[in-house]
Amino acid sequence: MNTQQNIRLSITDNMMVHEDSLLALSRRISDRPELAFEEHYASAEVAKMLENEGFAVTRGAYGLPTALEAVYGRGECTVAIVAEYDALPGIGHGCGHNIIAGAAMGAALALKPVAESLNLRIKVLGTPAEEKGGGKILMLQRGAWDDVDFSLMVHGATGQQYSCSASITQAYEHLDVTFTGKSAHAAAAPHQGVNAGSAATLAQVAIGLLRQQLKPSVVVASFIVSGGAATNVIPGEANLQVEIRALDNEDWADAKERVRDCLRGAALATGCQLSMEQTEEPYAPMLQDEAMAGYWDRNLEGLGYSIAAPEGAMGGSTDMGNVSQFLPSIHPMIALRDCKAVMHTADFAQAAVSSAGDEALLNGALGLALTVADVANNKELVARLRQQRQTRLSAGTPAQHLLAVAAGD
């Protein structure tokens, strides 16, 4: 048996040692769901587990109270394993972030005893506010991935097990739009008013007509939050919420500008003032690294999963997309077998702590760890990753890169 085979067997054995504690962590996080930037309990539990296993842990990392960084090893190649742990309003862990956190911990702990053999430095990044707020983007801008050669995480899902390369996500931007006009009595002096409600209606109509001219991979959704309170009052203010998604940056940039033209046109037509504000950092599309995606798929097949053809597999949006735009990364999905619950529902939150969820967590952790080992054992790939890191750092800061991505450059 060669060295690589011994390392893989050691990783598998290490996983078995930690299975019970990983599942217990998953349940603790699930039982106490916390919203974006409020994940104090979950981040503390993750930090405590890593500290107990000898990782050097920084709590409140990169200026975010519920972010963490944990490092083990002195190898020349650094991997960042990403954990998420925020929940959804009203339905708890309906996206299964307890699985993500548990799988990240499992991968890190399985790799720890073989880190020296792999010449590996392991970094775990606990990232808050994936559902809303873009915690990874803030951490990326502040240097969390600057010393990293490659990064990866795994997300639970239902349905077929798709290949990693098929797990694509959409770019995402959310706008808070306000039209400001002038209130007036709708019967006595309507001509003195400037109707903000009409501006919101025109914007909705314009966006609706625009959709026919957009590619099927572009999604624009909007709704009017407020546009008047009484029939006898010309509304002086109206609020509209808009989100714009696309599968690549070029289509996204085009759609963002065309939607803004719809909003500007509605303001111009009604005489209203227009303000548009991004409510959070825009999410970029996910770029799956081909080499790492191939390793992941083969490892999942080795764990008994049947990998489906890539056609038709598509996710929502994630701030891991921004990380992937900066350095080689993967964000595969792992199927909860025989589970039909839809993500972002209370049913999926229950499934995430069922036997199917437990299996996905443990296999996801093992798949991540084996993939990291495959990368680390590929000397040519490691050399490429390290050279890419040097090129990134000499070309500019992550913040500058992300600003270009958000602008569609």
DASULHU-V81683 format. One record per residue. N is the residue number from 1. RES is the residue in three letters. SS is DSSP state (H for helix, E for strand, C for the rest). NEAR is the number of other C-alpha atoms within 12 Angstrom. Layout:
n->N res->RES ss->SS near->NEAR
n->N res->RES ss->SS near->NEAR
This chain:
n->1 res->MET ss->C near->8
n->2 res->ASN ss->C near->8
n->3 res->THR ss->H near->14
n->4 res->GLN ss->H near->20
n->5 res->GLN ss->H near->16
n->6 res->ASN ss->H near->17
n->7 res->ILE ss->H near->30
n->8 res->ARG ss->H near->34
n->9 res->LEU ss->H near->23
n->10 res->SER ss->H near->26
n->11 res->ILE ss->H near->36
n->12 res->THR ss->H near->33
n->13 res->ASP ss->H near->24
n->14 res->ASN ss->H near->27
n->15 res->MET ss->H near->37
n->16 res->MET ss->H near->22
n->17 res->VAL ss->H near->18
n->18 res->HIS ss->H near->31
n->19 res->GLU ss->H near->29
n->20 res->ASP ss->H near->18
n->21 res->SER ss->H near->27
n->22 res->LEU ss->H near->42
n->23 res->LEU ss->H near->36
n->24 res->ALA ss->H near->26
n->25 res->LEU ss->H near->38
n->26 res->SER ss->H near->45
n->27 res->ARG ss->H near->34
n->28 res->ARG ss->H near->27
n->29 res->ILE ss->H near->37
n->30 res->SER ss->H near->41
n->31 res->ASP ss->H near->23
n->32 res->ARG ss->C near->27
n->33 res->PRO ss->C near->32
n->34 res->GLU ss->C near->33
n->35 res->LEU ss->C near->32
n->36 res->ALA ss->C near->33
n->37 res->PHE ss->C near->33
n->38 res->GLU ss->C near->30
n->39 res->GLU ss->C near->38
n->40 res->HIS ss->H near->29
n->41 res->TYR ss->H near->27
n->42 res->ALA ss->H near->43
n->43 res->SER ss->H near->48
n->44 res->ALA ss->H near->28
n->45 res->GLU ss->H near->33
n->46 res->VAL ss->H near->48
n->47 res->ALA ss->H near->36
n->48 res->LYS ss->H near->23
n->49 res->MET ss->H near->30
n->50 res->LEU ss->H near->40
n->51 res->GLU ss->H near->23
n->52 res->ASN ss->H near->15
n->53 res->GLU ss->C near->24
n->54 res->GLY ss->C near->19
n->55 res->PHE ss->C near->30
n->56 res->ALA ss->E near->24
n->57 res->VAL ss->E near->29
n->58 res->THR ss->E near->28
n->59 res->ARG ss->E near->31
n->60 res->GLY ss->C near->25
n->61 res->ALA ss->H near->28
n->62 res->TYR ss->H near->26
n->63 res->GLY ss->H near->22
n->64 res->LEU ss->C near->32
n->65 res->PRO ss->C near->26
n->66 res->THR ss->C near->37
n->67 res->ALA ss->C near->44
n->68 res->LEU ss->E near->43
n->69 res->GLU ss->E near->39
n->70 res->ALA ss->E near->41
n->71 res->VAL ss->E near->35
n->72 res->TYR ss->E near->33
n->73 res->GLY ss->C near->28
n->74 res->ARG ss->C near->21
n->75 res->GLY ss->C near->24
n->76 res->GLU ss->C near->23
n->77 res->CYS ss->E near->37
n->78 res->THR ss->E near->39
n->79 res->VAL ss->E near->51
n->80 res->ALA ss->E near->44
n->81 res->ILE ss->E near->48
n->82 res->VAL ss->E near->50
n->83 res->ALA ss->E near->47
n->84 res->GLU ss->E near->50
n->85 res->TYR ss->C near->54
n->86 res->ASP ss->C near->43
n->87 res->ALA ss->C near->39
n->88 res->LEU ss->E near->32
n->89 res->PRO ss->C near->20
n->90 res->GLY ss->C near->14
n->91 res->ILE ss->C near->24
n->92 res->GLY ss->E near->35
n->93 res->HIS ss->C near->43
n->94 res->GLY ss->C near->37
n->95 res->CYS ss->C near->43
n->96 res->GLY ss->C near->54
n->97 res->HIS ss->H near->54
n->98 res->ASN ss->H near->53
n->99 res->ILE ss->H near->55
n->100 res->ILE ss->H near->53
n->101 res->ALA ss->H near->54
n->102 res->GLY ss->H near->57
n->103 res->ALA ss->H near->49
n->104 res->ALA ss->H near->51
n->105 res->MET ss->H near->55
n->106 res->GLY ss->H near->51
n->107 res->ALA ss->H near->49
n->108 res->ALA ss->H near->52
n->109 res->LEU ss->H near->46
n->110 res->ALA ss->H near->41
n->111 res->LEU ss->H near->46
n->112 res->LYS ss->H near->41
n->113 res->PRO ss->C near->32
n->114 res->VAL ss->C near->37
n->115 res->ALA ss->C near->34
n->116 res->GLU ss->C near->21
n->117 res->SER ss->C near->25
n->118 res->LEU ss->C near->35
n->119 res->ASN ss->C near->27
n->120 res->LEU ss->E near->34
n->121 res->ARG ss->E near->36
n->122 res->ILE ss->E near->48
n->123 res->LYS ss->E near->44
n->124 res->VAL ss->E near->50
n->125 res->LEU ss->E near->51
n->126 res->GLY ss->E near->50
n->127 res->THR ss->E near->55
n->128 res->PRO ss->C near->44
n->129 res->ALA ss->C near->37
n->130 res->GLU ss->C near->43
n->131 res->GLU ss->C near->36
n->132 res->LYS ss->C near->29
n->133 res->GLY ss->C near->29
n->134 res->GLY ss->C near->36
n->135 res->GLY ss->H near->45
n->136 res->LYS ss->H near->47
n->137 res->ILE ss->H near->42
n->138 res->LEU ss->H near->34
n->139 res->MET ss->H near->38
n->140 res->LEU ss->H near->40
n->141 res->GLN ss->H near->26
n->142 res->ARG ss->C near->21
n->143 res->GLY ss->C near->25
n->144 res->ALA ss->C near->41
n->145 res->TRP ss->C near->42
n->146 res->ASP ss->C near->31
n->147 res->ASP ss->C near->30
n->148 res->VAL ss->C near->40
n->149 res->ASP ss->C near->41
n->150 res->PHE ss->E near->45
n->151 res->SER ss->E near->49
n->152 res->LEU ss->E near->52
n->153 res->MET ss->E near->53
n->154 res->VAL ss->E near->48
n->155 res->HIS ss->E near->46
n->156 res->GLY ss->E near->50
n->157 res->ALA ss->E near->42
n->158 res->THR ss->C near->32
n->159 res->GLY ss->C near->22
n->160 res->GLN ss->C near->27
n->161 res->GLN ss->E near->36
n->162 res->TYR ss->E near->36
n->163 res->SER ss->C near->36
n->164 res->CYS ss->H near->46
n->165 res->SER ss->H near->34
n->166 res->ALA ss->H near->32
n->167 res->SER ss->C near->43
n->168 res->ILE ss->E near->36
n->169 res->THR ss->C near->37
n->170 res->GLN ss->C near->36
n->171 res->ALA ss->E near->45
n->172 res->TYR ss->E near->48
n->173 res->GLU ss->E near->45
n->174 res->HIS ss->E near->33
n->175 res->LEU ss->E near->29
n->176 res->ASP ss->E near->27
n->177 res->VAL ss->E near->38
n->178 res->THR ss->E near->33
n->179 res->PHE ss->E near->43
n->180 res->THR ss->E near->34
n->181 res->GLY ss->C near->33
n->182 res->LYS ss->E near->29
n->183 res->SER ss->C near->28
n->184 res->ALA ss->E near->24
n->185 res->HIS ss->E near->20
n->186 res->ALA ss->C near->22
n->187 res->ALA ss->C near->14
n->188 res->ALA ss->C near->12
n->189 res->ALA ss->C near->15
n->190 res->PRO ss->H near->19
n->191 res->HIS ss->H near->15
n->192 res->GLN ss->H near->19
n->193 res->GLY ss->C near->27
n->194 res->VAL ss->E near->31
n->195 res->ASN ss->C near->36
n->196 res->ALA ss->H near->41
n->197 res->GLY ss->H near->38
n->198 res->SER ss->H near->36
n->199 res->ALA ss->H near->42
n->200 res->ALA ss->H near->44
n->201 res->THR ss->H near->31
n->202 res->LEU ss->H near->30
n->203 res->ALA ss->H near->42
n->204 res->GLN ss->H near->33
n->205 res->VAL ss->H near->22
n->206 res->ALA ss->H near->27
n->207 res->ILE ss->H near->35
n->208 res->GLY ss->H near->23
n->209 res->LEU ss->H near->16
n->210 res->LEU ss->H near->26
n->211 res->ARG ss->H near->23
n->212 res->GLN ss->H near->15
n->213 res->GLN ss->H near->19
n->214 res->LEU ss->C near->24
n->215 res->LYS ss->C near->19
n->216 res->PRO ss->C near->15
n->217 res->SER ss->C near->28
n->218 res->VAL ss->C near->34
n->219 res->VAL ss->E near->33
n->220 res->VAL ss->E near->37
n->221 res->ALA ss->E near->27
n->222 res->SER ss->E near->29
n->223 res->PHE ss->E near->24
n->224 res->ILE ss->E near->27
n->225 res->VAL ss->E near->21
n->226 res->SER ss->E near->25
n->227 res->GLY ss->C near->33
n->228 res->GLY ss->C near->29
n->229 res->ALA ss->C near->17
n->230 res->ALA ss->C near->16
n->231 res->THR ss->C near->15
n->232 res->ASN ss->C near->16
n->233 res->VAL ss->E near->26
n->234 res->ILE ss->E near->31
n->235 res->PRO ss->C near->32
n->236 res->GLY ss->C near->34
n->237 res->GLU ss->E near->34
n->238 res->ALA ss->E near->38
n->239 res->ASN ss->E near->35
n->240 res->LEU ss->E near->36
n->241 res->GLN ss->E near->30
n->242 res->VAL ss->E near->35
n->243 res->GLU ss->E near->34
n->244 res->ILE ss->E near->40
n->245 res->ARG ss->E near->39
n->246 res->ALA ss->E near->37
n->247 res->LEU ss->C near->34
n->248 res->ASP ss->C near->32
n->249 res->ASN ss->H near->35
n->250 res->GLU ss->H near->25
n->251 res->ASP ss->H near->29
n->252 res->TRP ss->H near->36
n->253 res->ALA ss->H near->30
n->254 res->ASP ss->H near->25
n->255 res->ALA ss->H near->38
n->256 res->LYS ss->H near->37
n->257 res->GLU ss->H near->20
n->258 res->ARG ss->H near->26
n->259 res->VAL ss->H near->39
n->260 res->ARG ss->H near->32
n->261 res->ASP ss->H near->22
n->262 res->CYS ss->H near->31
n->263 res->LEU ss->H near->42
n->264 res->ARG ss->H near->28
n->265 res->GLY ss->H near->27
n->266 res->ALA ss->H near->35
n->267 res->ALA ss->H near->35
n->268 res->LEU ss->H near->24
n->269 res->ALA ss->H near->25
n->270 res->THR ss->H near->27
n->271 res->GLY ss->C near->23
n->272 res->CYS ss->C near->32
n->273 res->GLN ss->E near->28
n->274 res->LEU ss->E near->31
n->275 res->SER ss->E near->22
n->276 res->MET ss->E near->26
n->277 res->GLU ss->E near->21
n->278 res->GLN ss->E near->22
n->279 res->THR ss->C near->19
n->280 res->GLU ss->C near->25
n->281 res->GLU ss->C near->35
n->282 res->PRO ss->C near->43
n->283 res->TYR ss->E near->47
n->284 res->ALA ss->C near->45
n->285 res->PRO ss->C near->43
n->286 res->MET ss->C near->39
n->287 res->LEU ss->C near->37
n->288 res->GLN ss->C near->36
n->289 res->ASP ss->C near->32
n->290 res->GLU ss->H near->23
n->291 res->ALA ss->H near->28
n->292 res->MET ss->H near->38
n->293 res->ALA ss->H near->36
n->294 res->GLY ss->H near->27
n->295 res->TYR ss->H near->32
n->296 res->TRP ss->H near->45
n->297 res->ASP ss->H near->38
n->298 res->ARG ss->H near->24
n->299 res->ASN ss->H near->32
n->300 res->LEU ss->H near->35
n->301 res->GLU ss->H near->22
n->302 res->GLY ss->H near->18
n->303 res->LEU ss->C near->24
n->304 res->GLY ss->C near->17
n->305 res->TYR ss->C near->25
n->306 res->SER ss->C near->20
n->307 res->ILE ss->E near->30
n->308 res->ALA ss->E near->22
n->309 res->ALA ss->C near->16
n->310 res->PRO ss->C near->17
n->311 res->GLU ss->C near->15
n->312 res->GLY ss->C near->16
n->313 res->ALA ss->C near->25
n->314 res->MET ss->E near->29
n->315 res->GLY ss->C near->32
n->316 res->GLY ss->C near->33
n->317 res->SER ss->C near->33
n->318 res->THR ss->C near->44
n->319 res->ASP ss->C near->43
n->320 res->MET ss->H near->52
n->321 res->GLY ss->H near->47
n->322 res->ASN ss->H near->46
n->323 res->VAL ss->H near->48
n->324 res->SER ss->H near->39
n->325 res->GLN ss->H near->36
n->326 res->PHE ss->H near->46
n->327 res->LEU ss->C near->40
n->328 res->PRO ss->C near->38
n->329 res->SER ss->E near->40
n->330 res->ILE ss->E near->47
n->331 res->HIS ss->E near->49
n->332 res->PRO ss->E near->48
n->333 res->MET ss->E near->46
n->334 res->ILE ss->E near->49
n->335 res->ALA ss->E near->42
n->336 res->LEU ss->C near->38
n->337 res->ARG ss->C near->27
n->338 res->ASP ss->C near->18
n->339 res->CYS ss->C near->28
n->340 res->LYS ss->C near->19
n->341 res->ALA ss->C near->27
n->342 res->VAL ss->C near->22
n->343 res->MET ss->C near->30
n->344 res->HIS ss->C near->27
n->345 res->THR ss->C near->22
n->346 res->ALA ss->H near->23
n->347 res->ASP ss->H near->23
n->348 res->PHE ss->H near->33
n->349 res->ALA ss->H near->40
n->350 res->GLN ss->H near->32
n->351 res->ALA ss->H near->40
n->352 res->ALA ss->C near->47
n->353 res->VAL ss->C near->39
n->354 res->SER ss->C near->26
n->355 res->SER ss->H near->19
n->356 res->ALA ss->H near->30
n->357 res->GLY ss->H near->43
n->358 res->ASP ss->H near->36
n->359 res->GLU ss->H near->34
n->360 res->ALA ss->H near->48
n->361 res->LEU ss->H near->50
n->362 res->LEU ss->H near->47
n->363 res->ASN ss->H near->45
n->364 res->GLY ss->H near->48
n->365 res->ALA ss->H near->51
n->366 res->LEU ss->H near->44
n->367 res->GLY ss->H near->50
n->368 res->LEU ss->H near->55
n->369 res->ALA ss->H near->51
n->370 res->LEU ss->H near->44
n->371 res->THR ss->H near->44
n->372 res->VAL ss->H near->51
n->373 res->ALA ss->H near->47
n->374 res->ASP ss->H near->32
n->375 res->VAL ss->H near->39
n->376 res->ALA ss->H near->40
n->377 res->ASN ss->H near->26
n->378 res->ASN ss->C near->21
n->379 res->LYS ss->H near->17
n->380 res->GLU ss->H near->14
n->381 res->LEU ss->H near->25
n->382 res->VAL ss->H near->31
n->383 res->ALA ss->H near->20
n->384 res->ARG ss->H near->21
n->385 res->LEU ss->H near->31
n->386 res->ARG ss->H near->27
n->387 res->GLN ss->H near->20
n->388 res->GLN ss->H near->22
n->389 res->ARG ss->H near->29
n->390 res->GLN ss->H near->19
n->391 res->THR ss->H near->17
n->392 res->ARG ss->H near->25
n->393 res->LEU ss->H near->23
n->394 res->SER ss->H near->12
n->395 res->ALA ss->H near->14
n->396 res->GLY ss->C near->19
n->397 res->THR ss->C near->23
n->398 res->PRO ss->H near->32
n->399 res->ALA ss->H near->29
n->400 res->GLN ss->H near->21
n->401 res->HIS ss->H near->26
n->402 res->LEU ss->H near->34
n->403 res->LEU ss->H near->24
n->404 res->ALA ss->H near->21
n->405 res->VAL ss->H near->31
n->406 res->ALA ss->H near->32
n->407 res->ALA ss->C near->25
n->408 res->GLY ss->C near->26
n->409 res->ASP ss->C near->17
